[in-house]
Amino acid sequence: MIKLVFFFLLQVNVYPQNAAWDRYTIIPPLGRIQSIAASDLRVFAVSDQYLVFINKLNYAYEKSVLFDCELTLVGCDNYTNDLWIVCPEQIIRFNILSYTLRAYPIPEYVHGFALDVQNVYFESAKAGQKFALDKITGTLTGINNFPPNLKWYRKTSQNDIRQYPFLNPYYYYDDAQVSQVPFQRYQITSIYDDGMNLYVGTDRYGLLKYNKTSWERQRIVYGPIDAHIKTVKKFDGNIYFLSASGISYFQEGNREWRYLRLDKAAADLIALDSDIFLARNNRVFRTSGNLEFPVGDFTDDILALSSDSEYIYAGTRSGLFKIIKGTYNEIPFGPDRYAVYYVYSTEDAVYAGGEFALYKYSRNERDWTTVLNFGVKDIVGLKDDIYALGTNNQVMRSPGAQTDSLAPDSSWVLLPYFNIYDIDTDDDVLYCATHAGIYYYEPEASLYRIIYNMPRIYYEYVFVIDNTLIAVSRNSIYSLPLEYRD
């Protein structure tokens, strides 16, 4: 009796991130798919800490839920329309409709479980003990034998995979045009056979479906190739996510992810015409598919790239340079000796955020001036104003600063809020990634407002793309339509 009461008291009701009533969505990176299950309408895959929902009819990504533990196994309960998910030392009952869950502690890690109308059955992986968990009371009891004719959900083994010879060699390669590491193997990590289709989960290659009658293959890439996003940019209707593993992108209005895996990390990117230009160490490369062509070679590492109608600008650790489009010559341009973190160009001027100052180049007067005497790492133009994010993580604003004048400017004011790590704008307000959520600054009211429809956590980056707010934390990417900002 003590044992039964103990497990009953430890069961808890908790809510995962992005419950059904949340306005934001979570963008999962391609991870290691540990387990797959399916209902009549959906396919469910557990990838690292994410539960991924795939529409079974059109085989399209729907949404994902983020948990605070690594998910290792998932099964669909056809009796209650719940999912049962195994994490280390607990098994979770997840309701698909309400997004509520109940977590039950289990004595040891398990490799599989089975379901019937009343119980969940599982076997301890280490000791071979058998258990039954009552779905109604939550009590856990030891049993001697399992009932017959149970449907089991187990970890996929190599023997399970080799039952399907057409999957040989049991891993996948990227096509040569989408990877600079074309011989990298992406292992099959899980399979699920529903009789009509075979679903195949991989390590960082997405989820595949094989029709067992026609052997037609479909593949879904449900997110970027990793979650450590450095920057997000929009060029010619494509939205690019630069991360440690490469470039992930999709077309505006279409969330079909594509990517280019890189063999070395890049610091920044710009897209011109059909080519992508990458800053890597002290060189700029033009990429075409998986091929690279050097464009500029500098003495120090490149920190930022930007462009206008005539030039490519490169901010380096020893100043700012420009390259005339179509040429390969680096021309010193303005600030030198010290690092330049950001370049922002307008019709009348070029702004360079440096290690110790903000500089301005007047296109009309063809000369430079120092605007602010403290370091700047990001610059945004909003209407007629310029906003500069300092290296001290505070924002300065200059009303009406977007002119070509080099006259002394005393209009810069400090906007009092600390620990702002990134800024962006939708031409209406200024969005700020902070240590406690996403805020936006209203110029007319001169006020910061919190976005309550986003988690109140630490964010490193914020971007406004395609009428959508994208916020990047240390481990996750969050997306919120701007219509739900307030």
C-alpha positions as CSV (number, residue, x, y, z in Angstrom):
1,M,0.0,0.0,0.0
2,I,2.8,2.4,0.8
3,K,4.3,1.8,-2.6
4,L,1.0,2.6,-4.4
5,V,0.4,5.8,-2.4
6,F,4.0,6.9,-3.1
7,F,3.5,6.8,-6.8
8,F,0.1,8.4,-6.6
9,L,1.4,11.4,-4.7
10,L,4.3,12.0,-7.1
11,Q,2.1,12.3,-10.2
12,V,1.8,15.9,-11.3
13,N,-0.1,18.0,-13.8
14,V,2.3,20.2,-15.8
15,Y,2.1,22.0,-19.1
16,P,4.7,21.9,-21.9
17,Q,5.8,24.9,-23.8
18,N,3.4,25.9,-26.5
19,A,0.1,24.6,-25.2
20,A,-2.9,24.6,-27.4
21,W,-4.0,28.1,-26.3
22,D,-0.6,29.7,-26.9
23,R,-0.3,32.1,-29.8
24,Y,3.3,31.4,-30.5
25,T,4.8,28.3,-32.2
26,I,8.1,26.6,-31.7
27,I,10.4,25.9,-34.7
28,P,12.2,22.6,-34.0
29,P,15.7,22.0,-35.5
30,L,16.5,18.8,-37.3
31,G,17.5,16.5,-34.6
32,R,17.7,12.8,-33.8
33,I,14.3,11.2,-34.1
34,Q,14.2,8.6,-31.4
35,S,10.6,7.2,-31.9
36,I,7.6,7.5,-34.2
37,A,3.9,6.8,-33.7
38,A,0.7,7.5,-35.7
39,S,-3.0,8.0,-35.3
40,D,-5.6,8.2,-38.1
41,L,-4.8,11.8,-38.8
42,R,-1.3,12.5,-37.6
43,V,2.2,11.2,-37.4
44,F,4.1,11.9,-34.1
45,A,7.9,12.0,-33.9
46,V,10.0,12.7,-30.8
47,S,13.2,14.5,-31.8
48,D,15.5,15.5,-28.9
49,Q,13.2,17.5,-26.6
50,Y,10.5,18.1,-29.2
51,L,7.3,16.4,-30.0
52,V,6.7,17.0,-33.7
53,F,3.2,16.8,-35.3
54,I,3.0,15.8,-39.0
55,N,-0.3,15.9,-40.9
56,K,-0.8,12.3,-42.1
57,L,-2.9,13.2,-45.1
58,N,-0.7,15.7,-46.9
59,Y,2.5,14.8,-45.0
60,A,3.2,18.4,-44.0
61,Y,4.6,19.8,-40.7
62,E,1.9,21.2,-38.4
63,K,3.5,22.2,-35.1
64,S,5.8,21.0,-32.3
65,V,5.8,21.0,-28.5
66,L,9.0,21.5,-26.4
67,F,9.6,19.5,-23.2
68,D,12.1,20.0,-20.5
69,C,13.6,16.5,-20.9
70,E,14.9,14.4,-23.7
71,L,12.1,12.3,-25.2
72,T,13.0,8.7,-26.1
73,L,9.8,6.9,-26.9
74,V,6.3,7.8,-28.0
75,G,3.1,5.7,-28.4
76,C,-0.5,6.5,-29.4
77,D,-3.3,5.4,-27.1
78,N,-6.2,4.6,-29.5
79,Y,-8.5,4.1,-26.5
80,T,-8.2,7.6,-25.1
81,N,-6.6,9.6,-27.9
82,D,-3.6,10.4,-25.7
83,L,0.1,10.1,-26.3
84,W,2.4,8.2,-23.9
85,I,5.9,9.5,-23.9
86,V,9.0,8.1,-22.1
87,C,11.6,10.4,-20.6
88,P,14.4,9.5,-18.2
89,E,12.8,8.2,-15.0
90,Q,9.2,9.2,-16.0
91,I,6.4,8.3,-18.4
92,I,4.2,11.1,-19.6
93,R,0.5,11.0,-20.6
94,F,-0.1,13.8,-23.1
95,N,-3.6,14.8,-24.1
96,I,-3.6,15.9,-27.8
97,L,-6.7,18.1,-27.5
98,S,-6.0,20.0,-24.2
99,Y,-2.2,19.8,-24.3
100,T,-2.2,18.9,-20.6
101,L,0.0,16.2,-19.4
102,R,0.5,14.0,-16.3
103,A,3.9,12.7,-15.5
104,Y,4.4,9.4,-13.6
105,P,7.8,8.4,-12.1
106,I,9.0,5.0,-13.2
107,P,11.7,3.1,-11.4
108,E,14.2,2.7,-14.3
109,Y,14.6,3.5,-17.9
110,V,12.5,1.4,-20.2
111,H,12.9,0.3,-23.8
112,G,9.2,-0.3,-24.6
113,F,5.7,-0.1,-23.4
114,A,2.2,-1.5,-24.3
115,L,-1.3,-0.3,-23.9
116,D,-4.8,-1.7,-23.3
117,V,-8.0,-0.2,-22.1
118,Q,-7.0,0.0,-18.4
119,N,-3.2,-0.1,-18.1
120,V,0.1,0.9,-19.5
121,Y,2.6,-2.0,-19.3
122,F,6.4,-1.7,-19.4
123,E,9.4,-3.7,-18.5
124,S,12.4,-2.4,-16.6
125,A,15.4,-2.5,-19.0
126,K,17.9,-3.3,-16.3
127,A,16.2,-5.8,-13.9
128,G,13.6,-7.3,-16.3
129,Q,10.8,-6.5,-13.8
130,K,7.3,-6.1,-15.3
131,F,5.0,-3.2,-14.3
132,A,1.4,-2.1,-14.9
133,L,0.4,1.6,-14.6
134,D,-3.4,2.1,-14.0
135,K,-4.5,4.9,-16.4
136,I,-7.3,6.1,-14.0
137,T,-5.7,6.0,-10.6
138,G,-2.0,6.4,-11.6
139,T,-1.0,3.5,-9.3
140,L,2.0,1.4,-10.4
141,T,2.1,-2.3,-9.5
142,G,4.5,-5.1,-10.2
143,I,3.1,-8.0,-12.3
144,N,4.4,-11.5,-13.2
145,N,3.3,-11.7,-16.9
146,F,1.9,-9.4,-19.5
147,P,-1.5,-10.0,-21.0
148,P,-1.5,-11.5,-24.6
149,N,-2.1,-9.5,-27.8
150,L,-0.8,-6.2,-26.6
151,K,0.5,-3.5,-29.1
152,W,4.0,-2.6,-28.1
153,Y,6.0,0.5,-28.7
154,R,9.7,-0.2,-28.5
155,K,13.0,1.5,-29.2
156,T,14.1,0.7,-32.8
157,S,17.0,-1.7,-33.0
158,Q,19.4,-2.4,-35.9
159,N,17.6,-5.7,-36.4
160,D,14.3,-3.9,-36.8
161,I,15.8,-1.7,-39.4
162,R,17.3,-4.6,-41.4
163,Q,13.9,-6.2,-41.8
164,Y,13.5,-3.7,-44.6
165,P,16.3,-4.5,-47.1
166,F,15.3,-1.6,-49.4
167,L,16.5,0.8,-46.8
168,N,20.1,-0.5,-47.3
169,P,22.7,0.9,-46.6
170,Y,20.6,2.2,-43.7
171,Y,21.7,5.8,-43.8
172,Y,21.3,8.8,-46.1
173,Y,23.5,11.3,-47.9
174,D,22.7,14.9,-48.8
175,D,22.6,15.7,-52.5
176,A,25.8,17.3,-53.6
177,Q,24.3,20.7,-54.4
178,V,23.0,21.2,-50.8
179,S,26.0,20.2,-48.8
180,Q,29.7,21.0,-48.6
181,V,30.1,17.7,-46.7
182,P,28.3,15.5,-49.2
183,F,29.7,12.2,-47.8
184,Q,28.4,12.8,-44.3
185,R,26.2,9.9,-43.2
186,Y,22.8,10.5,-41.6
187,Q,21.8,7.3,-39.8
188,I,18.3,5.8,-39.6
189,T,17.4,6.0,-35.9
190,S,13.7,4.8,-35.8
191,I,11.0,3.2,-37.9
192,Y,7.3,2.9,-37.6
193,D,5.2,0.6,-39.9
194,D,1.4,1.3,-39.9
195,G,0.7,-1.3,-42.6
196,M,0.3,1.1,-45.5
197,N,3.3,3.3,-45.0
198,L,6.7,2.9,-43.4
199,Y,8.0,6.0,-41.5
200,V,11.7,6.4,-41.1
201,G,13.3,8.8,-38.6
202,T,16.9,9.9,-39.0
203,D,19.7,11.8,-37.2
204,R,19.5,15.3,-38.6
205,Y,18.0,14.3,-42.0
206,G,14.4,14.7,-41.2
207,L,11.4,12.2,-41.4
208,L,10.7,10.0,-44.5
209,K,7.7,8.1,-45.6
210,Y,7.7,5.1,-47.9
211,N,4.4,3.9,-49.5
212,K,4.6,0.1,-49.1
213,T,2.6,-0.5,-52.3
214,S,4.3,2.0,-54.8
215,W,7.5,2.5,-52.8
216,E,7.1,6.2,-53.4
217,R,9.3,8.2,-51.0
218,Q,8.5,11.5,-49.4
219,R,10.8,13.5,-47.1
220,I,9.9,16.3,-44.7
221,V,12.5,18.8,-43.5
222,Y,10.5,20.3,-40.6
223,G,13.0,23.0,-39.4
224,P,16.5,24.5,-39.7
225,I,19.5,22.2,-39.6
226,D,20.3,23.4,-36.0
227,A,18.9,25.7,-33.3
228,H,22.0,27.9,-32.8
229,I,20.9,30.7,-35.1
230,K,23.4,33.6,-35.6
231,T,21.3,35.8,-37.9
232,V,18.1,35.9,-40.0
233,K,17.9,37.9,-43.2
234,K,15.5,38.3,-46.0
235,F,16.5,38.7,-49.6
236,D,14.3,38.4,-52.8
237,G,11.5,36.6,-51.0
238,N,13.7,34.1,-49.3
239,I,14.3,34.0,-45.5
240,Y,17.7,32.8,-44.5
241,F,18.7,31.4,-41.1
242,L,22.5,31.3,-40.6
243,S,23.6,28.8,-37.9
244,A,26.7,26.9,-36.9
245,S,25.9,24.0,-39.3
246,G,25.0,26.1,-42.3
247,I,22.2,28.0,-44.0
248,S,18.5,27.1,-43.7
249,Y,15.9,29.0,-45.7
250,F,12.4,29.0,-47.0
251,Q,10.4,31.2,-49.4
252,E,8.1,33.9,-48.0
253,G,4.7,32.5,-47.4
254,N,5.9,28.9,-47.8
255,R,7.4,27.0,-44.9
256,E,9.1,24.3,-47.0
257,W,12.6,24.3,-45.5
258,R,15.7,24.0,-47.6
259,Y,19.3,24.2,-46.6
260,L,23.0,24.3,-47.5
261,R,25.2,22.5,-45.0
262,L,28.6,24.2,-44.6
263,D,31.9,22.5,-43.8
264,K,33.0,25.6,-41.8
265,A,31.1,28.1,-39.8
266,A,30.3,31.5,-41.3
267,A,30.0,34.9,-39.4
268,D,27.4,36.5,-41.7
269,L,25.7,36.3,-45.1
270,I,24.0,38.4,-47.7
271,A,22.2,37.2,-50.8
272,L,22.6,39.0,-54.2
273,D,20.7,37.8,-57.2
274,S,20.8,34.0,-57.1
275,D,24.1,33.7,-55.1
276,I,24.9,33.8,-51.4
277,F,27.9,35.6,-50.1
278,L,29.5,34.3,-46.9
279,A,31.9,35.9,-44.4
280,R,34.2,33.2,-43.2
281,N,37.3,34.0,-41.1
282,N,39.1,36.7,-43.1
283,R,37.5,36.0,-46.5
284,V,34.3,36.6,-48.4
285,F,33.0,33.8,-50.6
286,R,30.4,33.7,-53.3
287,T,28.5,30.4,-53.1
288,S,26.7,28.7,-56.0
289,G,25.2,25.5,-54.8
290,N,27.9,23.7,-52.8
291,L,30.7,25.5,-54.7
292,E,32.6,28.6,-53.3
293,F,34.5,31.3,-55.1
294,P,36.6,33.8,-53.2
295,V,35.6,37.5,-53.6
296,G,37.6,39.3,-51.0
297,D,40.7,38.5,-48.8
298,F,41.2,40.7,-45.7
299,T,43.9,40.9,-43.1
300,D,41.5,40.2,-40.2
301,D,38.4,38.3,-39.5
302,I,35.1,39.6,-41.0
303,L,32.4,40.3,-38.5
304,A,29.5,41.7,-40.6
305,L,28.4,41.9,-44.2
306,S,26.0,44.4,-45.8
307,S,25.3,45.8,-49.3
308,D,23.6,48.5,-51.3
309,S,23.1,49.0,-55.1
310,E,26.9,49.4,-55.7
311,Y,29.0,47.9,-53.0
312,I,29.4,45.0,-50.6
313,Y,30.5,46.2,-47.2
314,A,32.6,44.1,-44.9
315,G,33.1,45.1,-41.2
316,T,36.3,43.4,-39.9
317,R,38.3,43.4,-36.7
318,S,40.5,46.2,-38.1
319,G,38.0,48.5,-39.8
320,L,35.5,48.8,-42.6
321,F,36.0,47.8,-46.3
322,K,33.9,47.8,-49.4
323,I,34.0,45.8,-52.6
324,I,32.6,47.1,-55.8
325,K,30.0,44.5,-57.0
326,G,31.4,42.3,-59.7
327,T,35.0,42.9,-58.7
328,Y,37.4,41.2,-56.2
329,N,39.2,44.2,-54.8
330,E,38.9,45.3,-51.1
331,I,38.9,49.1,-50.6
332,P,39.4,50.6,-47.1
333,F,36.4,52.6,-46.3
334,G,36.2,54.9,-43.3
335,P,36.8,53.6,-39.8
336,D,40.0,51.6,-39.4
337,R,42.1,49.9,-36.7
338,Y,39.1,48.9,-34.6
339,A,36.4,46.3,-35.0
340,V,33.2,47.1,-37.0
341,Y,30.3,45.0,-35.8
342,Y,27.4,46.3,-38.0
343,V,26.9,48.2,-41.3
344,Y,23.6,49.9,-42.1
345,S,23.1,51.8,-45.4
346,T,20.4,54.3,-46.4
347,E,19.8,56.3,-49.5
348,D,21.7,59.2,-47.9
349,A,24.3,57.7,-45.6
350,V,26.2,54.6,-44.4
351,Y,26.4,53.9,-40.7
352,A,29.1,51.7,-39.2
353,G,28.8,50.4,-35.6
354,G,32.3,50.1,-34.2
355,E,34.0,48.8,-31.1
356,F,34.3,52.3,-29.6
357,A,32.0,54.5,-31.7
358,L,29.2,54.9,-34.2
359,Y,30.3,56.4,-37.5
360,K,28.4,58.0,-40.3
361,Y,29.3,58.5,-44.0
362,S,27.5,61.2,-46.0
363,R,27.0,60.1,-49.6
364,N,26.5,63.8,-50.5
365,E,29.6,65.2,-48.8
366,R,31.6,62.0,-49.2
367,D,33.1,62.1,-45.8
368,W,32.8,60.5,-42.4
369,T,32.0,61.8,-38.9
370,T,31.8,60.2,-35.5
371,V,28.2,60.2,-34.2
372,L,28.5,58.5,-30.9
373,N,31.5,57.9,-28.7
374,F,30.6,54.4,-27.5
375,G,30.5,51.0,-29.0
376,V,27.6,50.0,-31.2
377,K,26.8,46.4,-32.3
378,D,23.4,46.8,-34.1
379,I,21.7,49.6,-36.1
380,V,18.0,49.9,-37.1
381,G,16.2,52.5,-39.1
382,L,12.6,53.2,-38.0
383,K,10.7,55.8,-40.0
384,D,13.0,58.9,-39.9
385,D,14.9,57.7,-36.7
386,I,18.0,55.7,-36.2
387,Y,18.3,53.3,-33.2
388,A,21.7,52.0,-32.1
389,L,22.2,49.1,-29.8
390,G,25.4,49.7,-27.8
391,T,27.9,47.1,-26.7
392,N,26.7,47.9,-23.2
393,N,23.3,46.4,-24.2
394,Q,21.4,49.7,-24.2
395,V,19.6,51.5,-27.0
396,M,20.2,55.1,-28.2
397,R,17.7,56.9,-30.5
398,S,18.3,59.9,-32.7
399,P,15.0,61.4,-34.0
400,G,15.3,62.5,-37.6
401,A,18.8,61.3,-38.0
402,Q,18.4,59.8,-41.4
403,T,19.9,62.7,-43.4
404,D,23.2,63.2,-45.3
405,S,24.3,66.0,-43.0
406,L,27.6,65.7,-41.1
407,A,26.8,68.5,-38.7
408,P,27.3,67.8,-35.0
409,D,24.2,65.9,-33.8
410,S,23.1,66.3,-30.1
411,S,19.7,64.7,-30.5
412,W,20.7,61.2,-29.4
413,V,18.9,60.1,-26.3
414,L,19.2,57.0,-24.2
415,L,16.1,54.8,-24.0
416,P,16.2,53.5,-20.4
417,Y,16.1,49.7,-20.4
418,F,19.0,47.4,-19.6
419,N,20.1,44.0,-20.9
420,I,18.9,44.4,-24.5
421,Y,20.8,41.9,-26.7
422,D,19.3,42.5,-30.2
423,I,16.8,44.8,-32.0
424,D,14.7,44.8,-35.1
425,T,11.7,46.7,-36.5
426,D,8.6,46.2,-38.6
427,D,8.5,49.9,-39.5
428,D,6.0,50.5,-36.7
429,V,7.8,49.7,-33.4
430,L,11.2,48.6,-32.2
431,Y,11.5,45.0,-31.0
432,C,14.0,44.1,-28.3
433,A,15.4,40.7,-27.2
434,T,16.0,40.9,-23.5
435,H,16.9,38.7,-20.5
436,A,13.2,38.5,-19.6
437,G,11.2,38.3,-22.8
438,I,10.5,40.2,-26.0
439,Y,9.7,43.9,-25.6
440,Y,8.7,46.5,-28.1
441,Y,9.3,50.2,-27.9
442,E,6.6,52.6,-29.2
443,P,8.2,55.8,-30.5
444,E,5.1,57.9,-30.2
445,A,4.5,57.0,-26.6
446,S,8.2,56.6,-25.7
447,L,7.3,53.4,-23.8
448,Y,8.5,49.8,-23.6
449,R,5.8,47.1,-23.6
450,I,6.1,43.4,-23.0
451,I,4.8,40.9,-25.5
452,Y,2.8,38.5,-23.2
453,N,2.2,36.0,-26.0
454,M,5.8,35.0,-25.9
455,P,7.6,33.1,-23.1
456,R,9.3,35.4,-20.5
457,I,12.8,33.9,-21.0
458,Y,16.2,35.0,-22.1
459,Y,16.5,35.7,-25.9
460,E,19.6,36.3,-27.9
461,Y,18.1,37.5,-31.1
462,V,14.9,38.9,-32.5
463,F,13.8,39.3,-36.1
464,V,10.7,40.5,-38.0
465,I,10.2,38.5,-41.2
466,D,7.1,37.9,-43.3
467,N,4.8,39.6,-40.8
468,T,6.1,37.2,-38.2
469,L,8.2,37.8,-35.1
470,I,11.0,35.3,-34.7
471,A,12.9,35.1,-31.4
472,V,15.9,32.9,-30.7
473,S,16.8,31.7,-27.3
474,R,19.8,29.6,-26.3
475,N,18.2,26.4,-27.4
476,S,14.9,27.1,-29.2
477,I,13.3,29.3,-31.9
478,Y,9.9,30.9,-31.3
479,S,7.6,32.3,-33.9
480,L,4.6,34.7,-33.3
481,P,2.4,36.3,-36.0
482,L,2.5,40.1,-35.5
483,E,-1.3,40.2,-35.2
484,Y,-0.9,38.5,-31.8
485,R,1.6,41.0,-30.5
486,D,-0.8,42.7,-28.1
